[in-house]
């Protein structure tokens, strides 16, 4: 389970990675940022249950 701050962090990193992918001129770099964004989103989704507290 994630704390609220961990979930916020993961979702923030996902948004940042997607924004960086949009700005990337090199397709290889764009692909890396998209892969990172998807990994952050997957982690948030898979462990999205929040810890009480």
C-alpha positions as CSV (number, residue, x, y, z in Angstrom):
1,X,0.0,0.0,0.0
2,X,1.0,3.5,-0.7
3,X,0.8,6.6,1.5
4,X,-1.1,9.5,0.0
5,X,2.2,11.4,-0.5
6,X,3.7,8.4,-2.4
7,X,0.7,8.2,-4.7
8,X,0.9,11.9,-5.4
9,X,4.6,11.6,-6.1
10,X,4.0,8.7,-8.6
11,X,1.2,10.6,-10.4
12,X,3.3,13.8,-10.5
13,X,6.3,11.9,-12.0
14,X,3.9,10.3,-14.6
15,X,2.7,13.8,-15.6
16,X,6.3,15.2,-15.8
17,X,7.5,12.2,-17.9
18,X,4.6,12.6,-20.3
19,X,5.3,16.4,-20.6
20,X,9.0,15.7,-21.2
21,X,8.1,13.1,-23.9
22,X,6.0,15.7,-25.7
23,X,9.0,18.1,-25.7
24,X,11.6,15.5,-26.7
25,X,12.9,15.9,-30.2
26,X,14.7,12.6,-30.4
27,X,12.3,9.6,-30.8
28,X,14.5,7.4,-28.6
29,X,14.4,10.0,-25.8
30,X,10.6,10.3,-26.3
31,X,10.2,6.6,-26.0
32,X,12.2,6.5,-22.7
33,X,10.0,9.2,-21.2
34,X,6.8,7.4,-22.3
35,X,8.1,4.2,-20.8
36,X,8.9,5.9,-17.5
37,X,5.5,7.5,-17.5
38,X,3.8,4.2,-18.0
39,X,5.9,2.6,-15.3
40,X,4.9,5.3,-12.8
41,X,1.2,5.0,-13.8
42,X,1.4,1.2,-13.5
43,X,3.0,1.4,-10.0
44,X,0.4,3.9,-8.8
45,X,-2.4,1.7,-10.2
46,X,-1.1,-1.6,-8.9
47,X,-0.4,-0.2,-5.4
48,X,-3.0,2.5,-5.4
49,X,-4.6,1.4,-2.1
50,X,-3.8,4.1,0.4
51,X,-2.4,3.4,3.8
52,X,-4.6,4.7,6.6
53,X,-2.8,7.4,8.5
